[in-house]
């Protein structure tokens, strides 16, 4: 029986598109608790991390793209994730825009560091999220979290919990990318991570890609974290995202990835981000998230 801790992070501070802040509620309403109980999970519900509304924040915060508020939010999230792992529970974090990954991964990394080990990371996304303050076109922090956890970017974000980087590039696998900013392409190429474009997925197949990604994320680590941006999935199957990009991962490919992760018994934690219920169709994407979480926890066809 899996012991899980559910944590919501209702933030859209990292993005320029509103709506991701109501993602955690949509996932709960789609039946998350009920479906996990059917799997026999022991559920600890921690509610939502406190995230201020944009309308409550100062012009200085707005001009900084809400970095101070994101730092505080991620600090609280890091503590929650660390606490859950210390208690022997698997954190399930629901976003929220992808800036929350800074907090989730900081918490996992703190935990594995205390075990005299390190963490792996599998990141599923249409975008690389590897911009830095020098390369970003928009300034939005949800385009930077992967660079931050690799040790590049704003020092206050990079050094959360007092150390950096949070994960070694040789233990990071990025799956599903198909649209990158011009400067970001060079950052991705020179980062040392293993990335899999949609072309490589088309050529080799998702089974082979996932096998290699798991090898990368588990090589010399205590286990790995899954950071799943729902825009990694084709909008045909996941329309309710802030930045949809056609030509993505299929419904079955997404489930295959998570089924294979469950088989490893090395999935430490997971987060699902960028669900935007304002853009969803008949709660299709929220329901998909619930189904994917079940696959990650070992639900089988037979």
C-alpha positions as CSV (number, residue, x, y, z in Angstrom):
1,X,0.0,0.0,0.0
2,X,1.4,3.4,-1.0
3,X,1.5,6.1,1.7
4,X,1.0,9.5,-0.1
5,X,0.9,13.1,0.9
6,X,-1.2,15.4,-1.3
7,X,0.0,19.1,-1.5
8,X,-1.7,21.8,-3.6
9,X,0.2,24.8,-4.8
10,X,-2.4,27.3,-6.3
11,X,0.1,29.6,-8.1
12,X,0.0,31.4,-11.4
13,X,2.7,33.9,-10.3
14,X,5.3,32.4,-12.5
15,X,3.3,32.7,-15.7
16,X,1.8,35.4,-17.8
17,X,-1.4,33.3,-18.4
18,X,-3.9,33.3,-15.5
19,X,-5.7,30.2,-14.3
20,X,-3.2,27.7,-13.2
21,X,-3.9,28.7,-9.6
22,X,-7.1,26.8,-9.6
23,X,-5.5,23.6,-10.9
24,X,-5.2,21.9,-7.5
25,X,-8.9,22.3,-6.8
26,X,-9.8,20.9,-10.2
27,X,-7.7,17.8,-9.6
28,X,-9.3,17.1,-6.2
29,X,-12.8,17.7,-7.7
30,X,-12.0,15.2,-10.5
31,X,-11.9,12.5,-7.9
32,X,-8.3,12.2,-6.8
33,X,-9.0,11.0,-3.2
34,X,-11.6,8.5,-4.3
35,X,-9.4,7.0,-7.0
36,X,-6.4,6.7,-4.6
37,X,-8.6,5.0,-2.0
38,X,-9.6,2.4,-4.6
39,X,-5.8,1.7,-5.0
40,X,-5.5,1.2,-1.3
41,X,-3.4,4.3,-0.7
42,X,-2.9,5.8,2.8
43,X,-3.7,9.4,2.1
44,X,-2.5,12.4,4.0
45,X,-4.1,15.6,2.6
46,X,-2.1,18.7,3.5
47,X,-4.3,21.2,1.7
48,X,-2.8,24.1,-0.3
49,X,0.4,26.1,0.2
50,X,-0.5,29.7,0.9
51,X,0.1,31.7,-2.3
52,X,-0.8,35.4,-2.4
53,X,-3.1,36.7,-5.2
54,X,-1.4,39.0,-7.7
55,X,-4.0,41.6,-6.9
56,X,-2.7,41.8,-3.3
57,X,1.0,42.4,-4.3
58,X,2.9,45.6,-4.8
59,X,4.1,47.1,-8.0
60,X,7.7,46.2,-7.1
61,X,6.6,42.6,-6.8
62,X,4.9,42.8,-10.2
63,X,7.9,44.4,-11.8
64,X,10.1,41.6,-10.4
65,X,7.8,39.0,-11.9
66,X,6.7,38.1,-8.3
67,X,10.1,36.6,-7.5
68,X,9.9,37.4,-3.8
69,X,6.5,35.7,-3.5
70,X,7.7,32.7,-5.5
71,X,10.7,32.3,-3.3
72,X,8.5,32.3,-0.1
73,X,6.0,29.9,-1.7
74,X,8.7,27.5,-2.8
75,X,10.3,27.6,0.6
76,X,7.1,26.5,2.2
77,X,6.6,23.8,-0.4
78,X,10.2,22.6,0.0
79,X,9.5,22.1,3.7
80,X,6.3,20.2,3.1
81,X,7.9,17.9,0.6
82,X,10.9,17.2,2.9
83,X,8.6,16.5,5.8
84,X,6.5,14.0,3.8
85,X,9.6,12.1,2.6
86,X,11.1,12.0,6.1
87,X,7.8,10.4,7.3
88,X,8.1,7.7,4.6
89,X,5.4,9.1,2.4
90,X,5.4,9.9,-1.3
91,X,4.6,13.6,-2.0
92,X,2.1,14.3,-4.8
93,X,2.3,18.0,-5.6
94,X,-0.4,19.6,-7.7
95,X,0.2,22.9,-9.4
96,X,0.1,25.6,-10.2
97,X,2.6,26.9,-12.8
98,X,6.0,25.2,-13.2
99,X,7.9,27.7,-11.0
100,X,6.7,25.5,-8.1
101,X,9.2,22.9,-9.3
102,X,12.0,24.9,-7.6
103,X,10.3,24.2,-4.2
104,X,9.4,20.6,-4.8
105,X,12.9,19.6,-6.1
106,X,14.6,21.6,-3.3
107,X,12.7,19.5,-0.8
108,X,13.5,16.2,-2.4
109,X,17.2,17.2,-2.8
110,X,17.4,18.2,0.9
111,X,16.0,14.8,1.8
112,X,18.4,12.7,-0.4
113,X,21.4,14.9,0.6
114,X,20.7,14.0,4.3
115,X,20.8,10.3,3.2
116,X,24.3,11.0,1.9
117,X,23.0,10.4,-1.6
118,X,21.5,12.5,-4.4
119,X,18.3,12.6,-6.5
120,X,17.5,12.0,-10.2
121,X,15.0,14.0,-12.2
122,X,12.7,13.2,-15.0
123,X,11.1,16.3,-16.5
124,X,8.3,16.0,-19.0
125,X,7.5,19.2,-20.9
126,X,6.9,20.8,-24.3
127,X,9.4,23.5,-23.3
128,X,12.9,23.1,-21.7
129,X,12.3,25.6,-18.9
130,X,16.0,26.3,-19.0
131,X,16.0,30.1,-19.5
132,X,18.1,32.3,-17.2
133,X,17.6,36.0,-16.3
134,X,20.1,36.7,-19.2
135,X,18.3,34.6,-21.8
136,X,14.6,35.0,-21.0
137,X,12.4,36.9,-23.4
138,X,9.4,37.3,-21.0
139,X,11.1,37.3,-17.6
140,X,8.5,34.8,-16.4
141,X,9.9,32.4,-13.8
142,X,8.0,29.4,-15.0
143,X,10.4,29.4,-17.9
144,X,13.4,29.0,-15.6
145,X,12.9,26.3,-13.0
146,X,15.1,23.6,-14.6
147,X,18.0,25.9,-14.9
148,X,17.5,27.0,-11.3
149,X,17.7,23.5,-9.9
150,X,20.8,22.9,-12.0
151,X,22.4,25.9,-10.3
152,X,21.9,28.7,-12.8
153,X,19.8,31.9,-12.3
154,X,18.7,34.2,-9.5
155,X,21.0,33.4,-6.5
156,X,18.1,33.5,-4.0
157,X,16.2,30.8,-5.9
158,X,19.3,28.8,-6.8
159,X,20.5,28.6,-3.2
160,X,17.3,27.6,-1.6
161,X,18.0,25.4,1.5
162,X,21.6,26.7,1.5
163,X,23.1,24.6,-1.3
164,X,23.2,24.2,-5.1
165,X,22.8,22.6,-7.5
166,X,19.8,20.5,-6.4
167,X,20.4,17.8,-9.0
168,X,23.4,16.8,-11.1
169,X,22.9,17.3,-14.9
170,X,24.0,13.7,-15.6
171,X,20.9,12.5,-13.6
172,X,18.4,14.7,-15.5
173,X,16.2,13.5,-18.3
174,X,14.0,15.9,-20.2
175,X,11.2,14.3,-22.3
176,X,8.9,15.7,-25.0
177,X,10.5,19.1,-25.9
178,X,9.3,20.7,-29.1
179,X,9.4,24.5,-28.7
180,X,12.4,26.3,-27.2
181,X,13.5,30.0,-27.2
182,X,16.5,30.7,-29.5
183,X,19.0,31.3,-26.6
184,X,17.5,28.4,-24.6
185,X,18.5,25.9,-27.3
186,X,22.2,26.6,-26.6
187,X,21.6,26.4,-22.9
188,X,20.0,23.0,-23.3
189,X,22.7,21.7,-25.6
190,X,25.5,22.7,-23.2
191,X,23.8,21.8,-19.9
192,X,24.9,18.2,-19.7
193,X,21.4,16.8,-19.3
194,X,19.9,14.1,-21.5
195,X,17.0,15.5,-23.5
196,X,14.6,13.7,-25.8
197,X,12.9,15.7,-28.5
198,X,9.6,14.7,-30.0
199,X,11.5,13.7,-33.1
200,X,13.6,11.2,-31.1
201,X,10.5,9.9,-29.5
202,X,8.9,9.4,-32.9
203,X,12.0,7.6,-34.2
204,X,12.8,5.4,-31.3
205,X,9.5,4.9,-29.5
206,X,8.4,5.9,-26.0
207,X,9.4,2.6,-24.4
208,X,13.0,2.9,-25.3
209,X,13.1,6.6,-24.4
210,X,11.6,5.9,-21.0
211,X,14.0,3.1,-20.3
212,X,17.0,5.4,-21.0
213,X,15.5,8.3,-19.0
214,X,15.0,6.0,-16.0
215,X,18.6,4.8,-16.3
216,X,19.8,8.4,-16.3
217,X,17.7,9.3,-13.3
218,X,18.6,6.3,-11.2
219,X,22.3,6.1,-11.9
220,X,23.9,6.5,-8.5
221,X,20.9,8.2,-6.9
222,X,18.5,7.4,-4.1
223,X,15.6,7.6,-6.5
224,X,14.0,10.2,-8.7
225,X,11.4,12.9,-8.9
226,X,8.9,13.3,-11.7
227,X,8.1,16.9,-12.8
228,X,5.3,16.6,-15.3
229,X,4.2,19.7,-17.2
230,X,0.9,18.8,-18.8
231,X,1.7,20.7,-22.0
232,X,4.1,17.9,-22.7
233,X,1.0,15.9,-23.7
234,X,-0.6,16.7,-27.0
235,X,-3.6,19.2,-26.5
236,X,-5.8,16.6,-28.2
237,X,-5.7,14.7,-24.9
238,X,-4.8,17.6,-22.5
239,X,-6.4,20.8,-23.8
240,X,-6.5,22.5,-20.3
241,X,-3.0,23.9,-20.2
242,X,-1.7,27.5,-20.3
243,X,0.6,27.0,-23.2
244,X,-0.6,24.2,-25.5
245,X,1.8,23.0,-28.3
246,X,0.6,20.5,-30.9
247,X,2.6,17.4,-31.7
248,X,3.1,16.2,-28.2
249,X,3.0,12.9,-26.2
250,X,-0.1,10.8,-26.7
251,X,-2.5,9.5,-24.1
252,X,-1.1,6.0,-24.1
253,X,2.6,7.2,-24.2
254,X,2.0,9.3,-21.1
255,X,0.5,6.3,-19.2
256,X,3.4,4.1,-20.4
257,X,6.0,6.5,-19.0
258,X,4.3,6.4,-15.6
259,X,3.6,2.7,-15.6
260,X,7.3,2.1,-16.2
261,X,8.3,4.5,-13.5
262,X,6.0,2.7,-11.0
263,X,7.7,-0.6,-11.9
264,X,11.1,0.7,-10.8
265,X,10.0,1.3,-7.2
266,X,12.3,4.3,-7.2
267,X,9.9,7.1,-7.8
268,X,10.3,9.3,-4.7
269,X,7.8,12.1,-5.5
270,X,5.9,13.6,-8.3
271,X,4.3,16.9,-9.4
272,X,1.8,17.8,-12.1
273,X,1.8,21.4,-13.2
274,X,0.3,24.0,-15.6
275,X,-3.2,22.6,-15.5
276,X,-5.4,25.5,-16.4
277,X,-9.1,24.7,-15.8
278,X,-10.1,27.9,-17.5
279,X,-8.9,26.4,-20.8
280,X,-10.1,22.8,-20.2
281,X,-12.9,21.0,-22.0
282,X,-15.4,19.2,-19.8
283,X,-12.7,18.6,-17.2
284,X,-10.8,16.3,-19.6
285,X,-7.3,17.4,-18.5
286,X,-8.1,17.3,-14.7
287,X,-9.4,13.8,-15.1
288,X,-6.3,12.8,-17.1
289,X,-4.1,14.0,-14.2
290,X,-6.0,11.7,-11.8
291,X,-5.6,8.8,-14.1
292,X,-1.8,9.4,-14.6
293,X,-1.3,9.6,-10.8
294,X,-2.9,6.2,-10.5
295,X,-0.6,4.8,-13.1
296,X,2.4,6.3,-11.3
297,X,1.3,4.5,-8.1
298,X,1.1,1.1,-9.8
299,X,-2.4,0.8,-11.2
300,X,-2.3,-2.0,-13.8
301,X,-4.6,-3.0,-16.6
302,X,-4.9,-6.6,-15.3
